[in-house]
């Protein structure tokens, strides 16, 4: 029986979700079942949704959020409800040992925004079955989560990519093309 670790992908750099998806892809290749719950995301335009459909039932991806920005000082009740529903779904899946790996994408930011109470997350970490791997992504991770993690990876921007015509902060439709420019 393998021991499931607690991994955190955090920092202001790009690649937190991508790293978690890479781990999910490798796990599926080894016959494991993976659940990814994406907090604060509710747009069908993400490529990983299409990939997850092709890898189903080995990879299950659920978005729990809306396509709007969330006001940190005053989150909409609907955003709170969606986040809580997503957290409850993940908690149930963990408790029932339905998956080998559970990825809570952007959970750190959801906690930072007050959508999920930090104490609820800490309780989930402390009570997870030993064999389940738990991956937590998002910037602004709390010190208490970092102290419980077995592995912490901090993404740091060294170089940024600018795509002609792409909106800043939106990379879901990026495709390699001749307009890619790297800047320092």
Secondary structure, DSSP 8 states (H G I E B T S, - for coil): -----EEEEESSSS-HHHHHHHHHHHHHHTT--EEEEEET---TT-HHHHHHHHHTTTEEEEEES-SS---STT--HHHHHHHHHHHHHHHHHHHTT--SEEEEETHHHHHHTTSS-HHHHHHHHHHS-TT-EEEEE-SS--HHHHHH-SEEEE---SSEEEETT--TT--TT----TTEEEE-
